[in-house]
Amino acid sequence: MCTLFSRHNNTWQVWTARGLIAVVLFWNLQAAVHFMANPAAFAPSFQLEGVPGRTAVAGYGILFLMWQVPYAFASIHPVRFKTSLWSAVIMQTIGAVAESRLLTTIPGEYGLLRGSIIRFIIFDGAGVFILLGALVLVRHQAFDDGVKNGPSHTPR
């Protein structure tokens, strides 16, 4: 644990990447909490109503919460958990692309529903670029866990 937050493992690039990832994590968690805490307020924007609408929106919130696991690990240390950062970038990209495709299937007369999907596209698209910025910052960095194994680290 001490190497996770040691000075040599936490360059300005790591701290900046951590901050960028935290922004996207915050946005996503905020949506998850709002959807779970007050699904009735959001159901109409998806043209849903009643118990089925509240349940569907609360379910979206649960899914949003589940999907934040790699973002959380990446924000703890984007170099040590670089695979989590890559996973977050891929997940965010899938969201933005799939939502854009989904939008093309919604007829124009469903303006409220289209507006909801457009908001997801904007936030997920911004998230893709923010996470890519974090990845660029740490792409060449390696994590030093302090363990020296193998022949290349054998004292002579």
MOVENGI-V125634 format. One line per field, one symbol per residue. ss: DSSP state (@ for helix, = for strand, . for the rest). phi: phi as a letter, one per 30 degrees, with the letter a starting at -180 (. if undefined). burial: # if it has 9 or more other ideal C-beta (glycine too) atoms within 8 Angstrom, else .. Layout:
# MOVENGI-V125634
ss=???
phi=???
burial=???
This chain:
# MOVENGI-V125634
ss=......@@@..@@@@@@@@@@@@@@@@@@@@@@@@@@.@@@@@@@@...@@@@@@@@@@@@@@@@@..@@@@@@@@.....@@@@@@@@@@@@@@@@@@@@@@.......@@@@@@@@@@@@@@@@@@@@@@@@@@@@............@@@...
phi=.dddcdedcbdddddddeddddddededdddedddddbdddceddchcaieedddddddedddededdedddddddadcecddddeeddddddeeddddddeedcceedceddddddddddddddddedddddddddcecdbdcdiccbiddcddc
burial=..##....##..######.######.###.######..#..#####.#....######.###.##.##.#############.######.###.##..##.##..#...#.#######.##.###.##.######.##..#.#.............
